[in-house]
Amino acid sequence: MSRQFIRRAALTLLLGLAVQGLAQAQKVADIKKAGVLKIGAQVAQVPWGFSDKSGKLTGYDIEFAEMLAKDLGVRPEFTPVTVANRTAALLTGQVDVLAAVVTILADRQKVVLFSRPYSYLETVLIGKAGTPPMKSYADLKGLRIGVPRGSVQDSSVTQARTGATIQRFDDDAAAVQALLSGQVDLAGAANSQLGPIAQVAGAGKYEVKLVVARGFQGATVRPGEREWVGYINDFIARKLASGELPALYRKWIGQDMDKDLPATGETESALPRVVAK
């Protein structure tokens, strides 16, 4: 028996076992019949999913998922997931949907089915409100900018050769703290940091000065679940039109939601975009 044959046989066996481990595609009626929507969510990711002082799970993704469950007429049931295990939890049937800060990326589109975006994360430069507006990297000359080391902000500002002084920190929180203490003029972070900043410094004291890049998040279901993702797409469209999703975004992210969101999560239009020049 040749080694090549053995390799092929082993590969076939592994593929077979993998397929057996995948959950079967479900329909909306299955969820309604069960009376529960099983949601995979990150539970230690402020402001998307976390426990408040009373121990209650809350956040943007949590409230979004609760709205979806209510629309279906079922109760929500949350399963904690991480970036490392969330896709496996979905594909093996532990959850019906992921609302877990899953950015729509080309390689992920090959593995799971994304809804149209229901939120987005922007990589931004944050500064004091009332300071001169910024339209491009050219406006950064002479400023002190704090960025998380090795981040999109770091690489983008460095490669742009802005003439700014770049100070590198371990994470978003450290860069933001440097801004609040006056160590830097601008901090590179996710736009979701605006809420926590407002809690510390007061509402309206800091704002986004320049958007570097944007990534869209979609609710995630298993491949082949066309009816299910169609329902979610319709739900998102209705909640955008009613103003409920924009209000939720303002509540948790601290800024107005862009009205021009992609109408699908399955094409290049939903992939991350570089904004600043």
Residue frames as qw, qx, qy, qz and C-alpha x, y, z in Angstrom:
[[0.000, 0.889, 0.458, 0.000, 0.00, 0.00, 0.00],
 [0.453, 0.453, -0.023, 0.768, 1.54, 3.34, -1.06],
 [0.250, -0.315, -0.421, 0.813, 2.15, 6.23, 1.29],
 [0.167, -0.043, -0.247, -0.954, 0.14, 8.46, -1.03],
 [0.493, -0.362, -0.688, -0.391, -2.87, 6.15, -0.72],
 [0.470, -0.410, -0.643, 0.444, -2.55, 6.15, 3.07],
 [0.105, -0.168, -0.147, 0.969, -2.39, 9.94, 3.14],
 [0.334, -0.167, -0.435, -0.819, -5.51, 10.22, 0.97],
 [0.542, -0.392, -0.737, -0.097, -7.37, 7.70, 3.09],
 [0.375, -0.354, -0.518, 0.683, -6.45, 9.54, 6.27],
 [0.048, 0.059, -0.064, -0.995, -7.51, 12.86, 4.78],
 [0.437, -0.282, -0.610, -0.597, -10.84, 11.40, 3.69],
 [0.519, -0.423, -0.709, 0.221, -11.44, 10.05, 7.18],
 [0.247, -0.281, -0.327, 0.868, -10.63, 13.38, 8.81],
 [0.206, -0.064, -0.286, -0.934, -12.91, 15.27, 6.43],
 [0.499, -0.358, -0.718, -0.326, -15.68, 12.81, 7.13],
 [0.448, -0.425, -0.619, 0.485, -15.33, 13.26, 10.87],
 [0.093, -0.152, -0.091, 0.980, -15.29, 17.03, 10.48],
 [0.343, -0.205, -0.482, -0.780, -18.49, 17.00, 8.44],
 [0.518, -0.419, -0.745, -0.011, -20.17, 14.75, 11.02],
 [0.358, -0.352, -0.476, 0.722, -19.33, 17.33, 13.69],
 [0.059, -0.065, -0.154, -0.984, -21.08, 20.17, 11.85],
 [0.344, 0.380, 0.636, -0.577, -24.63, 21.07, 12.77],
 [0.297, 0.469, 0.734, 0.390, -27.37, 20.75, 10.18],
 [0.023, -0.194, -0.152, -0.969, -28.74, 23.93, 8.63],
 [0.024, 0.476, 0.776, -0.412, -31.81, 25.13, 10.49],
 [0.006, 0.570, 0.484, 0.664, -34.83, 27.21, 9.62],
 [0.174, -0.352, 0.231, -0.890, -36.49, 30.08, 11.41],
 [0.767, -0.321, -0.267, -0.487, -39.36, 27.76, 12.30],
 [0.765, -0.054, -0.565, 0.304, -36.93, 25.52, 14.20],
 [0.225, 0.172, -0.426, 0.859, -35.90, 28.42, 16.44],
 [0.467, -0.292, -0.001, -0.834, -39.49, 29.49, 17.05],
 [0.835, -0.208, -0.456, -0.227, -40.48, 25.91, 17.87],
 [0.635, -0.006, -0.564, 0.528, -37.63, 25.61, 20.38],
 [0.348, -0.880, -0.311, -0.091, -38.73, 28.87, 22.01],
 [0.529, -0.731, 0.159, 0.401, -35.16, 30.01, 22.50],
 [0.578, 0.778, -0.174, 0.175, -32.49, 31.79, 20.45],
 [0.820, -0.404, 0.074, 0.398, -29.02, 30.55, 21.34],
 [0.305, 0.932, -0.103, 0.165, -26.56, 33.41, 20.89],
 [0.796, -0.106, -0.110, 0.586, -22.78, 33.31, 21.01],
 [0.034, 0.953, 0.019, 0.299, -21.47, 36.58, 22.44],
 [0.510, 0.256, -0.464, 0.677, -18.29, 37.96, 23.93],
 [0.510, -0.752, -0.406, -0.096, -18.95, 38.71, 27.60],
 [0.571, -0.609, -0.039, 0.549, -15.80, 40.59, 28.62],
 [0.421, 0.211, 0.369, 0.801, -15.61, 43.09, 25.76],
 [0.016, 0.757, 0.361, -0.545, -16.78, 46.57, 26.74],
 [0.441, 0.092, 0.373, -0.812, -18.96, 48.06, 25.28],
 [0.494, 0.118, -0.672, -0.539, -20.10, 45.11, 23.14],
 [0.810, -0.318, -0.443, -0.217, -20.76, 42.46, 25.77],
 [0.276, 0.282, -0.657, 0.642, -19.96, 42.56, 29.49],
 [0.438, -0.572, -0.683, 0.123, -21.50, 42.29, 32.96],
 [0.081, -0.750, 0.022, -0.656, -22.64, 45.50, 34.65],
 [0.070, -0.442, 0.625, -0.640, -22.26, 46.27, 38.37],
 [0.739, -0.152, 0.317, -0.575, -25.31, 44.16, 39.18],
 [0.445, -0.189, 0.868, 0.114, -23.92, 41.21, 37.26],
 [0.665, 0.572, 0.405, -0.258, -26.39, 41.57, 34.38],
 [0.546, 0.046, 0.548, 0.632, -25.06, 40.92, 30.89],
 [0.264, 0.874, 0.245, -0.326, -25.31, 44.05, 28.77],
 [0.317, -0.406, 0.496, 0.699, -23.70, 45.92, 25.87],
 [0.408, 0.435, -0.311, -0.740, -24.35, 46.68, 22.20],
 [0.349, 0.141, -0.874, -0.308, -24.23, 43.08, 20.95],
 [0.008, 0.210, 0.898, -0.386, -26.26, 41.86, 23.92],
 [0.346, 0.472, 0.344, -0.735, -29.07, 44.36, 23.35],
 [0.410, 0.369, -0.538, -0.638, -28.99, 43.71, 19.60],
 [0.253, 0.022, -0.963, -0.091, -29.40, 39.97, 20.20],
 [0.132, 0.335, 0.748, -0.558, -32.18, 40.56, 22.74],
 [0.416, 0.453, -0.027, -0.788, -34.02, 42.66, 20.15],
 [0.391, 0.250, -0.767, -0.443, -33.63, 39.84, 17.61],
 [0.097, -0.134, -0.964, 0.206, -34.98, 37.26, 20.05],
 [0.269, 0.419, 0.483, -0.720, -37.95, 39.50, 20.87],
 [0.429, 0.398, -0.356, -0.728, -38.66, 39.92, 17.16],
 [0.366, 0.103, -0.898, -0.221, -38.75, 36.12, 16.84],
 [0.714, -0.408, -0.086, -0.563, -40.98, 35.79, 19.88],
 [0.882, -0.114, -0.413, 0.198, -38.49, 33.63, 21.79],
 [0.513, -0.844, 0.118, 0.103, -36.23, 34.10, 24.80],
 [0.451, 0.738, -0.474, 0.163, -32.49, 34.81, 24.36],
 [0.890, -0.420, 0.110, 0.138, -29.91, 32.41, 25.75],
 [0.245, 0.882, -0.400, 0.037, -26.30, 33.59, 25.74],
 [0.950, -0.116, 0.020, 0.290, -23.24, 31.37, 25.44],
 [0.209, -0.873, 0.308, 0.315, -19.91, 33.09, 26.20],
 [0.869, 0.360, 0.135, 0.311, -17.46, 32.83, 23.28],
 [0.367, -0.681, 0.271, 0.573, -14.01, 34.18, 22.51],
 [0.402, 0.706, -0.380, -0.443, -12.35, 35.17, 19.26],
 [0.021, -0.401, 0.906, 0.133, -10.59, 31.80, 19.27],
 [0.179, 0.123, 0.973, -0.077, -13.65, 29.56, 19.72],
 [0.436, 0.392, 0.274, -0.762, -16.64, 31.50, 18.41],
 [0.524, 0.354, -0.524, -0.571, -16.66, 30.04, 14.89],
 [0.249, 0.067, -0.965, 0.039, -16.40, 26.48, 16.21],
 [0.219, 0.246, 0.701, -0.633, -19.28, 27.15, 18.61],
 [0.533, 0.419, -0.033, -0.734, -21.41, 28.21, 15.64],
 [0.494, 0.353, -0.687, -0.399, -20.45, 25.46, 13.20],
 [0.218, 0.023, -0.962, 0.166, -20.94, 22.67, 15.75],
 [0.416, -0.512, -0.609, -0.440, -24.41, 23.88, 16.70],
 [0.359, -0.304, -0.606, 0.642, -23.73, 25.18, 20.19],
 [0.109, 0.517, 0.234, -0.816, -25.32, 28.48, 19.15],
 [0.518, 0.650, 0.555, 0.034, -27.78, 29.59, 16.46],
 [0.356, 0.857, 0.077, 0.365, -26.05, 32.87, 15.70],
 [0.600, -0.203, -0.201, 0.747, -22.99, 34.88, 16.65],
 [0.012, 0.943, 0.103, 0.317, -23.35, 38.48, 17.80],
 [0.801, -0.479, 0.020, 0.358, -19.76, 38.63, 18.94],
 [0.050, -0.867, 0.284, 0.406, -17.95, 41.59, 17.34],
 [0.728, 0.068, 0.579, 0.361, -17.23, 39.50, 14.23],
 [0.137, 0.679, -0.262, -0.672, -15.71, 41.77, 11.60],
 [0.838, 0.477, 0.242, -0.106, -16.59, 40.78, 8.04],
 [0.173, -0.648, 0.623, 0.401, -13.38, 39.62, 6.34],
 [0.622, 0.423, -0.488, -0.443, -12.84, 37.88, 3.00],
 [0.282, 0.224, -0.929, 0.084, -11.42, 34.70, 4.54],
 [0.279, 0.120, 0.748, -0.590, -14.31, 34.51, 7.02],
 [0.618, 0.342, -0.040, -0.707, -16.85, 34.89, 4.21],
 [0.514, 0.301, -0.761, -0.256, -15.60, 31.54, 2.90],
 [0.199, 0.032, -0.921, 0.333, -16.41, 29.76, 6.18],
 [0.072, 0.476, 0.721, -0.498, -19.59, 31.34, 7.56],
 [0.104, 0.632, 0.555, 0.531, -22.58, 33.31, 6.30],
 [0.179, -0.197, -0.308, 0.913, -22.71, 36.97, 7.34],
 [0.132, 0.812, 0.557, -0.117, -25.78, 39.15, 7.68],
 [0.261, 0.783, 0.071, 0.560, -25.72, 42.71, 6.45],
 [0.357, 0.159, -0.492, 0.778, -23.70, 44.87, 8.88],
 [0.410, -0.768, -0.474, -0.131, -25.49, 45.84, 12.08],
 [0.412, -0.876, 0.076, 0.237, -22.54, 47.76, 13.53],
 [0.709, 0.559, -0.168, 0.395, -19.03, 48.83, 12.70],
 [0.639, -0.617, 0.002, 0.460, -15.74, 49.56, 14.38],
 [0.432, 0.862, -0.078, 0.253, -13.65, 52.50, 13.30],
 [0.718, -0.199, -0.107, 0.658, -9.95, 52.84, 13.90],
 [0.073, 0.927, 0.209, 0.304, -9.70, 56.51, 14.79],
 [0.413, 0.143, -0.341, 0.832, -7.61, 59.30, 16.24],
 [0.343, -0.795, -0.499, -0.038, -9.33, 60.88, 19.25],
 [0.360, 0.176, -0.217, 0.890, -8.60, 64.39, 20.52],
 [0.004, -0.414, -0.504, 0.758, -10.09, 67.23, 22.52],
 [0.233, 0.747, 0.600, 0.168, -13.36, 68.66, 21.24],
 [0.024, -0.970, -0.110, 0.215, -13.05, 72.20, 19.94],
 [0.414, -0.497, 0.495, 0.580, -9.57, 71.77, 18.51],
 [0.348, 0.506, -0.400, -0.680, -9.13, 72.40, 14.76],
 [0.906, 0.223, 0.253, -0.257, -10.86, 69.81, 12.52],
 [0.279, -0.457, 0.756, 0.377, -8.76, 67.33, 10.58],
 [0.767, 0.463, -0.023, -0.443, -9.35, 66.11, 7.05],
 [0.860, 0.398, -0.305, 0.095, -6.18, 64.16, 6.27],
 [0.845, -0.256, -0.147, 0.445, -2.85, 62.93, 7.61],
 [0.408, 0.495, -0.033, 0.767, -1.34, 66.27, 6.57],
 [0.352, -0.767, -0.052, -0.534, -3.17, 67.88, 9.51],
 [0.866, -0.456, -0.162, 0.122, -1.18, 65.78, 11.99],
 [0.602, 0.454, -0.245, 0.609, 2.14, 67.56, 11.43],
 [0.069, 0.505, -0.398, 0.763, 3.77, 68.67, 14.67],
 [0.713, -0.445, 0.046, -0.539, 1.32, 66.84, 16.94],
 [0.107, -0.335, 0.903, -0.245, 2.03, 64.14, 19.52],
 [0.786, -0.015, -0.308, -0.536, 0.12, 60.95, 18.77],
 [0.389, -0.321, 0.820, -0.272, -0.24, 57.98, 21.10],
 [0.759, 0.196, -0.413, -0.464, -0.93, 54.65, 19.40],
 [0.885, -0.268, 0.365, -0.107, -1.12, 50.99, 20.48],
 [0.162, -0.577, 0.726, 0.337, 2.14, 49.37, 19.43],
 [0.163, -0.056, 0.929, 0.328, 1.79, 47.36, 16.19],
 [0.388, 0.546, 0.632, -0.391, -1.82, 48.45, 15.62],
 [0.445, 0.642, 0.495, 0.381, -3.52, 49.67, 12.44],
 [0.073, -0.994, -0.075, 0.039, -3.19, 53.19, 13.83],
 [0.542, -0.621, 0.394, 0.407, 0.54, 52.69, 14.39],
 [0.581, 0.078, 0.612, 0.531, 1.28, 51.36, 10.90],
 [0.307, 0.787, 0.468, 0.259, -1.02, 53.83, 9.14],
 [0.140, -0.985, 0.013, 0.102, 0.31, 56.97, 10.83],
 [0.570, -0.517, 0.462, 0.440, 3.92, 55.77, 10.57],
 [0.565, 0.235, 0.619, 0.492, 3.69, 54.93, 6.86],
 [0.226, 0.888, 0.378, 0.136, 1.95, 58.22, 6.08],
 [0.542, 0.048, -0.072, 0.836, 5.05, 60.15, 7.22],
 [0.107, -0.866, -0.461, -0.165, 2.89, 62.81, 8.82],
 [0.246, 0.552, -0.262, 0.752, 5.60, 64.74, 10.62],
 [0.645, -0.644, -0.012, -0.412, 3.93, 63.91, 13.92],
 [0.002, 0.469, -0.812, 0.347, 5.74, 62.56, 16.98],
 [0.803, -0.162, -0.457, -0.348, 4.53, 59.02, 17.55],
 [0.241, -0.425, 0.739, -0.464, 4.48, 57.56, 21.05],
 [0.641, -0.014, -0.708, -0.298, 3.72, 53.84, 21.30],
 [0.489, -0.340, 0.543, -0.591, 1.83, 52.12, 24.11],
 [0.191, -0.092, 0.977, -0.035, 0.82, 48.56, 24.94],
 [0.115, 0.479, 0.862, 0.117, -2.89, 48.89, 24.12],
 [0.035, -0.673, -0.412, -0.614, -5.81, 51.24, 23.38],
 [0.514, -0.788, -0.337, 0.040, -6.41, 51.93, 27.06],
 [0.614, -0.415, 0.008, 0.671, -2.83, 53.08, 27.66],
 [0.293, 0.273, 0.348, 0.848, -2.92, 55.36, 24.61],
 [0.242, -0.752, -0.440, -0.427, -6.21, 56.86, 25.79],
 [0.601, -0.693, -0.241, 0.316, -4.83, 57.41, 29.29],
 [0.516, -0.121, 0.142, 0.836, -1.90, 59.29, 27.76],
 [0.037, 0.536, 0.415, 0.734, -4.41, 61.53, 25.98],
 [0.451, -0.780, -0.403, -0.162, -6.40, 62.21, 29.14],
 [0.643, -0.582, -0.099, 0.487, -3.24, 63.07, 31.08],
 [0.176, 0.959, -0.093, -0.204, -2.03, 65.48, 28.38],
 [0.600, -0.401, 0.562, 0.403, 0.95, 63.35, 27.43],
 [0.309, 0.130, 0.694, 0.638, -0.21, 63.28, 23.79],
 [0.280, 0.218, -0.058, -0.933, -2.48, 65.43, 21.61],
 [0.760, 0.136, -0.293, -0.564, -4.25, 62.54, 19.91],
 [0.479, -0.254, 0.827, -0.150, -4.83, 58.89, 20.78],
 [0.481, 0.184, -0.696, -0.500, -5.24, 56.10, 18.26],
 [0.321, 0.015, 0.850, -0.418, -8.01, 53.72, 19.35],
 [0.000, 0.410, 0.854, 0.320, -11.29, 52.10, 18.36],
 [0.221, -0.414, -0.147, -0.871, -14.25, 54.49, 18.22],
 [0.673, -0.492, -0.534, -0.139, -15.87, 52.34, 20.92],
 [0.524, -0.140, -0.440, 0.716, -13.45, 54.02, 23.36],
 [0.068, -0.440, -0.089, -0.891, -15.48, 57.24, 23.17],
 [0.645, -0.573, -0.376, -0.338, -18.05, 55.92, 25.64],
 [0.767, -0.376, -0.321, 0.410, -15.53, 55.01, 28.36],
 [0.379, 0.175, -0.075, 0.905, -13.70, 58.32, 27.77],
 [0.278, -0.558, -0.224, -0.749, -16.95, 60.25, 28.29],
 [0.737, -0.552, -0.389, -0.039, -17.55, 58.40, 31.55],
 [0.690, -0.263, -0.210, 0.641, -14.16, 59.52, 32.85],
 [0.306, -0.013, 0.069, 0.949, -13.75, 62.99, 31.34],
 [0.281, 0.533, 0.370, -0.707, -17.37, 64.02, 30.83],
 [0.577, 0.552, 0.587, 0.133, -19.61, 63.97, 27.77],
 [0.390, 0.896, 0.172, 0.125, -18.51, 66.04, 24.79],
 [0.362, -0.833, 0.308, 0.282, -14.98, 66.70, 26.02],
 [0.277, -0.386, 0.755, 0.451, -13.30, 64.44, 23.43],
 [0.739, 0.517, 0.166, -0.400, -14.24, 63.49, 19.87],
 [0.798, 0.164, 0.435, 0.383, -13.05, 61.64, 16.78],
 [0.012, -0.772, 0.220, 0.596, -10.66, 63.91, 14.90],
 [0.382, 0.511, -0.620, -0.457, -9.73, 61.56, 12.04],
 [0.924, 0.026, 0.304, -0.230, -11.04, 58.17, 10.91],
 [0.148, -0.546, 0.762, 0.315, -8.22, 55.85, 9.83],
 [0.259, 0.052, -0.893, -0.366, -10.15, 52.73, 8.80],
 [0.656, -0.074, 0.247, -0.709, -13.53, 51.05, 9.22],
 [0.156, 0.066, -0.978, -0.118, -14.53, 47.41, 9.66],
 [0.631, -0.195, -0.151, -0.736, -18.14, 46.18, 9.58],
 [0.214, -0.113, 0.917, -0.317, -19.64, 43.60, 11.95],
 [0.610, -0.048, -0.469, -0.638, -22.30, 41.13, 10.89],
 [0.770, -0.207, 0.467, -0.382, -24.42, 38.56, 12.67],
 [0.198, 0.448, -0.839, -0.236, -22.97, 35.18, 11.73],
 [0.866, 0.010, 0.308, -0.394, -24.80, 31.97, 10.84],
 [0.630, -0.181, 0.714, 0.247, -23.83, 28.63, 9.34],
 [0.097, 0.262, -0.642, -0.713, -23.26, 28.15, 5.59],
 [0.158, -0.235, -0.890, -0.358, -26.46, 27.28, 3.75],
 [0.065, -0.566, -0.704, 0.425, -28.81, 28.93, 6.25],
 [0.121, 0.265, 0.371, 0.882, -30.22, 31.31, 3.64],
 [0.338, -0.691, -0.530, -0.357, -33.68, 31.64, 5.16],
 [0.591, -0.621, -0.326, 0.399, -32.21, 32.40, 8.59],
 [0.400, -0.209, 0.083, 0.888, -29.75, 35.04, 7.37],
 [0.010, -0.452, -0.500, -0.739, -32.55, 36.51, 5.24],
 [0.433, -0.754, -0.491, -0.048, -34.68, 36.93, 8.34],
 [0.542, -0.529, -0.132, 0.639, -31.81, 38.64, 10.16],
 [0.292, 0.112, 0.319, 0.895, -31.16, 40.93, 7.18],
 [0.192, -0.638, -0.516, -0.538, -34.81, 41.99, 7.16],
 [0.547, -0.705, -0.384, 0.238, -34.73, 42.53, 10.93],
 [0.490, -0.309, 0.026, 0.815, -31.64, 44.75, 10.67],
 [0.116, 0.341, 0.430, 0.828, -33.18, 46.76, 7.82],
 [0.347, -0.731, -0.510, -0.292, -36.32, 47.38, 9.89],
 [0.580, -0.665, -0.247, 0.400, -34.38, 48.40, 13.00],
 [0.409, -0.059, 0.176, 0.894, -32.18, 50.75, 10.96],
 [0.048, -0.497, -0.480, -0.722, -35.26, 52.38, 9.42],
 [0.474, -0.741, -0.465, -0.102, -37.01, 52.72, 12.79],
 [0.031, 0.808, -0.307, 0.502, -33.97, 54.37, 14.34],
 [0.844, -0.521, 0.063, -0.113, -33.59, 51.71, 17.03],
 [0.890, 0.043, -0.017, 0.453, -30.17, 50.49, 15.87],
 [0.332, 0.621, -0.110, 0.701, -28.75, 54.01, 15.42],
 [0.470, -0.748, 0.105, -0.457, -29.99, 54.84, 18.94],
 [0.938, -0.326, 0.030, 0.112, -28.33, 51.71, 20.29],
 [0.729, 0.331, -0.065, 0.596, -25.08, 52.65, 18.56],
 [0.001, -0.741, 0.123, -0.661, -25.19, 56.15, 20.02],
 [0.728, -0.633, 0.042, -0.260, -25.88, 54.70, 23.48],
 [0.922, -0.294, 0.142, 0.210, -22.97, 52.27, 23.52],
 [0.731, 0.256, 0.129, 0.620, -20.39, 53.65, 21.06],
 [0.288, -0.663, -0.173, 0.669, -20.89, 57.32, 21.83],
 [0.023, 0.363, -0.361, -0.859, -21.32, 58.66, 18.31],
 [0.686, 0.407, 0.118, -0.591, -23.90, 58.72, 15.53],
 [0.685, 0.054, 0.697, 0.205, -24.17, 55.69, 13.28],
 [0.056, 0.313, -0.543, -0.777, -23.34, 56.21, 9.62],
 [0.700, 0.344, 0.310, -0.543, -26.51, 55.78, 7.57],
 [0.641, 0.571, -0.418, -0.296, -24.60, 54.43, 4.57],
 [0.529, -0.361, 0.765, -0.062, -24.03, 50.82, 5.66],
 [0.194, 0.200, -0.846, -0.455, -23.60, 48.00, 3.11],
 [0.747, -0.030, 0.012, -0.664, -26.87, 46.18, 2.36],
 [0.967, 0.047, -0.241, -0.065, -25.17, 42.77, 2.40],
 [0.499, -0.712, 0.494, 0.025, -22.43, 41.01, 4.32],
 [0.883, 0.073, 0.445, 0.131, -21.52, 38.68, 1.48],
 [0.645, 0.682, 0.098, 0.331, -19.67, 40.93, -0.99],
 [0.588, 0.140, -0.162, 0.780, -16.53, 43.07, -1.09],
 [0.115, -0.696, -0.123, -0.698, -18.63, 46.11, -0.17],
 [0.704, -0.675, -0.106, -0.193, -18.73, 44.85, 3.43],
 [0.829, -0.006, -0.230, 0.510, -14.97, 44.37, 3.76],
 [0.425, -0.689, -0.133, 0.571, -12.80, 46.76, 5.84],
 [0.427, 0.808, 0.178, 0.364, -12.07, 50.13, 4.27],
 [0.505, -0.204, -0.116, 0.830, -9.09, 52.44, 4.65],
 [0.064, 0.899, 0.432, -0.019, -10.49, 55.93, 5.11],
 [0.223, -0.888, 0.113, 0.386, -7.73, 58.42, 5.93],
 [0.757, 0.504, 0.101, 0.404, -5.27, 59.67, 3.32]]
